[in-house]
Each structure stands twice: as C-alpha cells, then as structure tokens.
Amino acid sequence: MSVAKSVNGFLINQAKDGQWWVDSASGENIAGPFPTEALAIEVASVLELEHPAPKRRGKDKS
C-alpha cells in the first residue's frame, strides 16, 4: 500500500486488494473502488467538500 495523496481536500488510498478509494480527511469512504489511482484522482478533483475545512488559528485573531 502506498502513502495517501491529498487531492482537493480528499485522500486517495489504495486498499489491500489493490483497488483505489477516495476518502474524507476523517477516513470515511466517499467514492470507489476504482481500478487505477489516476481515476480516483480524477474523481476527487471534481468533488466538493460538504463543509469547508476549518480555519487555522493563528496569532492574528479577528
């Protein structure tokens, strides 16, 4: 298995059976399985997050 790639806020993971999945940042399966990593990346690139990613807290607080 390879290291997960992040595409458009989603993670591309390869399962033990060799299939590829599009997962949320929390690990929930969103789409798949796909026969190739390229196909999973293509699907993830057009998906939209239901909720925007939380804003990072920094020194500048408004």
C-alpha positions in Angstrom: 0.0 0.0 0.0 1.2 3.5 -0.7 1.0 6.7 1.2 -2.3 8.6 0.8 -2.3 11.5 -1.6 -4.4 14.6 -0.9 -6.4 15.9 -3.8 -9.0 18.7 -3.4 -9.3 18.0 0.3 -9.8 14.3 -0.1 -7.4 11.4 0.4 -6.6 8.9 -2.3 -5.9 5.5 -0.7 -5.1 2.1 -2.0 -6.9 -0.8 -0.3 -5.3 -4.2 0.4 -7.0 -5.7 -2.7 -5.3 -3.1 -5.0 -8.4 -1.0 -5.6 -8.3 2.8 -5.1 -10.7 4.8 -2.9 -11.5 8.5 -2.3 -11.7 9.1 1.4 -12.6 12.1 3.6 -9.9 13.5 5.9 -11.6 11.6 8.7 -11.2 8.3 6.8 -14.7 7.8 5.6 -15.0 6.2 2.1 -16.5 8.8 -0.2 -16.2 7.1 -3.6 -14.7 3.9 -5.1 -13.4 1.4 -5.6 -11.5 2.5 -8.7 -9.1 0.2 -10.7 -6.4 2.9 -11.0 -5.0 5.7 -8.9 -5.4 8.2 -11.8 -9.2 7.5 -12.0 -9.6 8.1 -8.2 -7.6 11.3 -8.5 -9.8 12.5 -11.4 -13.0 11.8 -9.4 -11.6 13.6 -6.3 -10.6 16.6 -8.3 -14.3 17.3 -9.2 -15.8 16.6 -5.8 -16.7 19.4 -3.5 -16.4 19.3 0.3 -19.7 19.5 2.0 -18.2 21.7 4.7 -15.2 23.9 4.2 -12.1 22.9 6.1 -11.8 24.5 9.5 -9.8 27.7 9.5 -6.4 27.5 11.2 -5.9 29.5 14.3 -3.0 31.8 14.3 -1.6 34.8 16.2 -3.9 37.2 14.2 -7.4 36.8 15.8 -10.2 38.9 14.4 
